[in-house]
Amino acid sequence: MVHALIGEAMKKAAVGWLTVGDRPATAAWLTWIDDAAYVVHGGPEQPVPGLADSSDVVVSVRGEHGGRIVAWPASVTRVEPGSPTWDEVAPQLAAKRLNASDPVGAPSRWAGDATISRLVPSGDPVDSDEAGAEAAPPRPTSATTPTPVPRTLHRRRRA
């Protein structure tokens, strides 16, 4: 039986932060179906480092106010292409995938180059102190702003 807070939070969640081992939390879109969260990752889909090889993860979701509402431990299992679970879940995931270029063909594409992982709650919600603030400085990136900041078109007010 899933804890009531986890169930209610996950019904409204479209994005969660997945903490795999000692890696930093990674944002990922997910879908809550039948008391489990499903995540498509790998290949051209969203990267979630370590999830494919992990057996457990901590899932954090935020509430409407923008702050974390719940964090919970989950056991991870892989959904195999062609299994009854795949046939049930993959079309639902494709339908809820934002900005999908081909939602109808996505399940067959995922079967070849992505992974669907099932995250089942394996305990009660984690206390906020145990989950940590998860605040961290931005990760290093090679991304840059290609142009200088634009000039102000109107006069600036002076204090």
C-alpha positions, 0 to 999 in steps of 0.5 A: 500500500502506497503512503497517502502523501506519496500517492497524492503528490505523484498524481499531480507531478509531471517532473521529479528529481531522482537521486541515484546513489551519491550522484546529484539529483537529476530532473526527469519527467515521469508518469504515475500509473497504478501506484508506481512512477515510470521514467523513460531514459537513455538513448535520445530521451532524457539522461538519468545517470546511473538509473539503468544500473540501480536497484533503488533511488530517492524520488523528490517532487515539488508542490504547487508552491514550488518547494519540495512536498515529498521525497520517497525511496523507490525500488527500480525495475526495468520494464522489458519491451514486449512485456504486458507491462510495456504494452500497457504503460508505453502508450500512456507515457507517449501520450503524456510526453511533452513536446513529443515529435512522434507520440504514436511511434515513440513506444516502438522507438523506445523499445530499440534505444531507450529504457522504461524504469518502474519506480515503486515506493519502498517505504514511507516518505523521507524526512526533509532533514534526511533528504537534505536541502539538495541546494547546490551550485550550478554544474559546470557547463560549456554553454555560453551566451553567444552575444553580449547583453543588449543595450537598454533602449530607454533611459534607466532610472537613477536611485 
